[in-house]
Amino acid sequence: MDRDADKERYAASMAQLNEILKDISETAKNVSTWRCPYKNVQDRCTANFGCRNQSRRGAHSDRPMCTGSDDLDYRNAWES
């Protein structure tokens, strides 16, 4: 087994993985500036605390709907 070839394959694999994760990270960073971090893809609130933007219409077992505006800038919350 050629150790140099394994190191090269490992380095290439890590570089490819880094590119994939970099794109995911950039998307998450961009979305986090305007979307509530507790809102999931189905617009359900995943927070374990009360919020004025929660709507509990529907089945009790469902997570509440998030009715918050996506026009908000949440960056100040992370900076404090």
N, C-alpha and C positions, 0 to 999 in steps of 0.2 A: 504494500500500500504506500502510495506516494504522499507523504505528509504535506509537502508544499502544494500539491494539487488540492488536497483537502482544505488547507488554509485559504487557498484562492476561491474555492467553491463556497466556503463559509463566508468569506468577505463579500463575495458577490451576492450571496443570499441575504446577508445583513443589509447591504446597500439597497437591494430591492425592497426588503421589508421596511426600511427607513423611508423610502419614497412613498410607499403605500400609507404608512402611518402619518407621514407629514401632511399628506392631502386630507386625511381624516381629521387630523388636529386642526388644520386651517379652517375646514368647514365648521367644526364644532366651535372654534373661537369666533368665527363670524356669526353663527347663529346665536351664540350666547349673548351677543350685544343687543338683540331685539326680542328674544323669546324667553319666557319664564323658564328657569332651569328645572322646575318641577312639573312642567307640562310634557306629557308623553306624546307619542306620535298620533294617538287617537284623541288628542286634546283633553285627556283625563289628568286630573291633578294627582301627583304622587306624593305630595307633601304629607307628613304625619302631624300636621298642625292646621289650625283653621286659617282661612284666608277669605277676604271679602270677595274674591273672584271665583269662589267655589259655588257651583250650582248642584244641589242634591236631588234634582228631578230624576225620576226613573227608579230602577230597582235599588233597594237599600244596599245590596252587596256590591254594586258597582262603585268604582271610584268616582268622586264628583267630577263633573265637567268643569274645565277651566274656561271661564268667560272673560279672562283678562285680555287686554289689548296687546297685540304683538307690535305695537308702535312704541313700546317703552324701551329705554336704554338702561340696562341693568349694570353697566360697568361701574357706576359709582358705588353700588352695593359691595362689589368685590374689593374696591380700593379702600374702604373704611376699616 
